[in-house]
Amino acid sequence: MDITNIVKTALQEMIVPELNSIKKENAEIKTSLVLINKRLDDMNSHLVDQSRRIDETNKRIDAVRTELTGRINETNKGIEAVREGLTKN
């Protein structure tokens, strides 16, 4: 065997197993990424749903606030009317 063949054989014996190991690890990483991406998609869907629920709750709170403000204004008008009636007498 000449030196080039010896060097070639030695490099193949060192590099090929390492490349196979890298390929195996790469496949595992790809599988993990797929699972992680699926989980992130699920979490994103969950967050979108929660955001929608929060928006609906905020709308209900705003409606109650508007209703209560109206009632307070009506009550204040009634109090003012009573005060005016008392001061006239």
Sequence and secondary structure as in RCSB ss.txt:
>XXXX:A:sequence
MDITNIVKTALQEMIVPELNSIKKENAEIKTSLVLINKRLDDMNSHLVDQSRRIDETNKRIDAVRTELTGRINET
NKGIEAVREGLTKN
>XXXX:A:secstr
  HHHHHHHHHHHHHHHHHHHHHHHHHHHHHHHHHHHHHHHHHHHHHHHHHHHHHHHHHHHHHHHHHHHHHHHHH
HHHHHHHHHHHHH 
